[in-house]
Amino acid sequence: MKKVMTIFGAILFAYFIIASCNNSEKAKSSMTGKWILKSAMGIESKDGDNTYLLLNDDNTAIEKNMFAESKRTWSIKGDSFCLKGIEEDGGIEVCGTYKLDGDKLVWNLMDVEMIYEK
């Protein structure tokens, strides 16, 4: 099983490298800006404009929620949108598939669908 997962990982890695070369700049320009959380897991956000992602051109980001404001970096890897914590926060990266439709971003992270709007 471990060997199958390693091969699967290598195939995915190669796919992401090839796909990101073609679409990364277009995706990057579409993704920059302030994205306000509208719903998560089908539940409407009651937090107004206080929960958001601010994605900058230089791939830095601010993730703000009711508890804290955190510095991050962001990237597009193939079909995935990724946020990575700064080293002070452990440097953990989370990735999930995403769909971008104008000013609407749907991000599926570990089976949780989050909908953001600009």
C-alpha positions in Angstrom: 0.0 0.0 0.0 2.8 2.4 0.8 4.4 1.8 -2.6 1.1 2.5 -4.3 0.7 5.7 -2.3 4.3 6.8 -3.2 3.7 6.1 -6.9 0.3 8.0 -6.7 2.1 10.9 -5.0 4.8 11.1 -7.7 2.1 11.1 -10.5 0.2 13.9 -8.7 3.4 15.9 -8.2 4.2 15.6 -11.9 0.7 16.6 -12.9 0.8 19.7 -10.6 4.1 20.8 -12.0 2.9 20.6 -15.6 -0.5 22.1 -14.9 0.9 25.0 -12.8 3.3 26.1 -15.5 0.3 26.8 -17.8 -2.2 28.3 -15.5 -0.4 29.7 -12.5 -0.1 33.3 -13.6 -3.8 33.5 -14.7 -5.0 31.9 -11.5 -2.7 34.1 -9.4 -4.2 37.3 -10.9 -7.7 36.1 -10.4 -7.1 35.0 -6.8 -5.6 38.2 -5.5 -7.8 40.4 -3.4 -10.0 40.2 -0.2 -12.2 37.1 0.0 -15.0 37.3 2.6 -16.3 34.0 4.0 -20.0 33.5 3.1 -20.5 29.9 4.2 -18.8 26.8 5.4 -20.3 23.3 5.4 -23.5 24.8 4.0 -23.9 27.1 7.1 -24.1 30.8 6.4 -21.4 32.9 8.0 -22.8 35.3 10.7 -19.5 37.0 11.1 -20.1 39.7 8.5 -16.8 40.9 6.9 -14.7 39.8 9.9 -13.7 36.4 8.5 -11.7 36.7 5.3 -8.6 35.8 3.3 -6.5 38.7 1.9 -4.4 37.3 -0.9 -1.6 39.6 -2.1 0.3 39.6 -5.5 3.5 38.5 -3.7 1.8 35.3 -2.5 1.6 36.6 1.1 -1.8 36.4 2.8 -3.7 37.4 5.9 -6.3 34.9 7.3 -8.7 36.6 9.6 -11.4 35.0 11.7 -13.2 35.8 15.0 -10.2 34.5 17.0 -7.1 35.9 15.3 -5.4 37.4 12.3 -2.6 35.2 10.9 0.1 35.8 8.4 0.2 33.1 5.6 1.6 32.5 2.2 -0.6 31.1 -0.6 -0.1 29.2 -3.8 -1.9 27.4 -6.6 -0.7 23.9 -7.2 -2.6 22.3 -10.1 -6.3 22.1 -9.0 -5.5 23.0 -5.4 -5.4 26.3 -3.6 -2.9 26.1 -0.7 -2.4 28.2 2.4 0.8 27.9 4.5 1.4 29.2 7.9 4.6 31.2 8.6 7.4 29.4 10.4 6.4 31.0 13.7 3.1 29.2 13.5 4.6 25.9 12.5 4.7 26.3 8.7 1.9 23.9 8.1 0.4 23.9 4.6 -3.1 23.0 3.8 -4.4 22.4 0.3 -7.8 21.8 -1.2 -9.4 21.8 -4.6 -11.0 25.1 -5.6 -13.3 26.6 -8.2 -13.2 30.2 -9.2 -16.3 31.8 -10.8 -15.9 35.5 -11.1 -16.0 36.9 -7.6 -16.9 33.6 -6.0 -14.3 31.1 -4.7 -15.3 27.7 -3.6 -12.6 25.9 -1.6 -12.9 22.3 -0.6 -10.6 21.6 2.3 -10.6 18.1 3.9 -14.3 17.6 2.8 -15.3 21.0 4.1 -16.7 23.4 1.4 -16.1 27.0 2.1 -17.5 29.7 -0.1 -15.9 33.1 -0.3 -16.8 36.2 -2.2 -14.9 39.3 -3.2 
